[in-house]
């Protein structure tokens, strides 16, 4: 995957290394593979944007099926209330509906623990975040997210199955990660 090493060395976090975004351009028989869909790419630098942003139309700029473990948070009851208040306030302030499949907490039926994706409303600035708190720290782009996704991709290529249950780019059980 020559493109992947290019992104790492140029300071980009690709953000969506998966089977659906890899294509072979083998017109000359050299076995060249490329990554498609740069809509999730982010610069790896101090002060850059955070991973797992929801855009101004309420649409996720990411898929949950290849997010690294640090992108999921186990919330207490009080943290869950803060999380829910955050999204209610975002929807009211910006008059939008956020994709429920992304922001809906997932409850582990065996343990009763509640998990969420560490996502945020991307158009908010750092100064806005103090007015609308989240119960977790956001993650800045770094190559670890791509390394995790590349590891999942290698697992699929070697075993023929996903590491975790998924469909349409969505992880079924956040607690499994």
C-alpha positions in Angstrom: 0.0 0.0 0.0 2.3 2.7 -1.2 -0.4 5.4 -0.7 -0.7 4.6 3.0 3.0 5.1 3.6 2.8 8.3 1.6 0.0 9.6 4.0 2.0 8.7 7.1 5.1 10.4 5.8 3.3 13.5 4.6 1.6 14.0 8.0 -1.9 12.8 7.1 -4.1 10.5 9.0 -6.1 8.7 6.3 -8.9 7.8 8.7 -10.7 5.1 6.7 -8.3 2.3 5.7 -10.7 -0.5 4.7 -11.6 -2.9 1.9 -14.2 -0.5 0.5 -11.5 2.2 0.0 -8.7 0.2 -1.6 -8.5 -0.3 -5.4 -5.9 -1.9 -7.7 -4.6 0.1 -10.7 -2.7 -2.8 -12.3 -2.7 -1.6 -15.9 1.0 -2.1 -16.2 1.2 -5.3 -14.1 3.1 -3.5 -11.3 0.6 -4.4 -8.5 -0.1 -0.8 -7.5 -2.8 -0.3 -4.9 -4.4 3.0 -4.0 -6.6 4.4 -1.2 -9.8 6.1 -2.3 -12.1 8.6 -0.5 -9.9 11.3 1.1 -13.0 12.8 2.8 -11.9 11.4 6.2 -8.2 12.4 5.9 -6.9 14.8 8.5 -3.5 16.6 9.1 -1.4 15.2 11.9 -0.2 18.3 13.6 -0.5 20.2 16.9 -3.9 22.0 17.1 -5.4 20.1 14.2 -9.1 19.1 14.2 -10.3 16.1 16.2 -11.2 12.6 14.9 -14.9 11.5 14.7 -16.5 14.8 13.7 -20.1 15.2 12.8 -20.5 17.8 10.1 -22.9 20.8 9.9 -25.6 18.6 8.3 -25.5 16.1 11.2 -23.6 13.4 9.1 -20.7 11.5 10.5 -17.4 11.9 8.6 -16.3 8.5 9.7 -17.3 4.9 10.0 -17.3 3.1 13.3 -16.2 -0.3 12.0 -12.5 0.6 12.0 -12.1 3.2 14.8 -9.3 2.3 17.3 -10.3 1.3 20.9 -9.4 4.8 22.2 -12.3 6.2 20.2 -14.9 4.5 22.4 -15.8 5.7 25.9 -17.5 3.7 28.7 -19.8 6.3 30.4 -21.2 6.3 33.9 -24.8 7.4 34.4 -23.9 11.0 35.1 -21.5 11.1 32.1 -24.3 9.7 29.9 -26.5 12.6 31.0 -23.8 15.1 30.0 -23.3 13.3 26.6 -27.1 13.4 25.9 -27.4 17.0 26.9 -24.5 17.9 24.6 -26.3 16.4 21.5 -29.6 17.9 22.5 -28.0 21.3 22.7 -26.1 20.9 19.4 -29.3 19.8 17.6 -31.3 22.7 19.1 -28.6 25.4 18.6 -27.8 24.4 15.0 -31.3 23.2 14.0 -30.3 19.8 12.7 -30.8 16.1 13.3 -27.6 14.1 14.0 -27.3 10.6 12.7 -28.8 8.5 15.6 -26.8 5.4 14.6 -23.6 7.3 15.5 -24.6 9.1 18.7 -27.0 6.5 20.2 -25.3 5.0 23.3 -24.8 1.2 23.1 -25.6 -0.8 26.2 -23.8 -4.1 26.8 -26.6 -6.4 27.7 -24.3 -8.7 29.6 -22.8 -6.1 31.9 -25.2 -3.1 31.6 -22.2 -0.8 30.8 -22.9 2.0 28.4 -20.5 2.8 25.5 -20.4 5.7 23.0 -18.2 6.8 20.1 -16.0 9.7 21.2 -17.6 12.0 18.5 -18.3 15.7 18.5 -20.0 18.4 16.4 -17.0 19.4 14.2 -18.2 23.0 13.4 -17.8 24.0 17.1 -14.6 25.8 17.9 -12.5 25.2 20.9 -14.0 28.2 22.7 -17.5 26.8 21.9 -16.6 23.5 23.5 -16.3 25.1 26.9 -20.0 26.1 26.7 -21.1 22.7 25.5 -19.0 20.1 27.4 -18.4 16.5 26.6 -17.8 13.7 29.2 -14.6 12.6 27.4 -11.5 14.0 25.8 -11.5 14.2 22.0 -8.7 12.5 20.0 -6.5 14.3 17.6 -5.5 12.6 14.4 -2.3 10.4 14.5 -1.0 7.5 12.7 -2.2 5.0 15.4 -5.7 5.2 14.0 -4.5 4.2 10.6 -2.3 1.5 12.0 -5.2 0.0 13.9 -7.4 0.1 10.7 -4.6 -1.5 8.7 -4.3 -4.2 11.3 -8.0 -4.9 11.0 -7.7 -5.0 7.2 -4.8 -7.5 7.4 -7.0 -9.7 9.8 -9.8 -9.7 7.1 -7.3 -10.6 4.3 -5.8 -13.4 6.4 -9.0 -14.9 7.9 -11.8 -13.9 5.5 -13.9 -12.4 8.3 -14.1 -9.1 10.2 -12.4 -8.8 13.6 -15.6 -7.4 15.1 -19.3 -7.8 13.9 -20.1 -5.0 11.4 -22.4 -4.1 8.6 -22.4 -1.1 6.3 -19.4 0.4 8.0 -21.0 0.3 11.5 -19.7 -1.6 14.4 -22.4 -3.7 16.2 -20.8 -3.9 19.7 -18.7 -1.0 21.0 -17.8 -2.9 24.1 -16.1 -5.7 22.1 -13.4 -3.3 21.0 
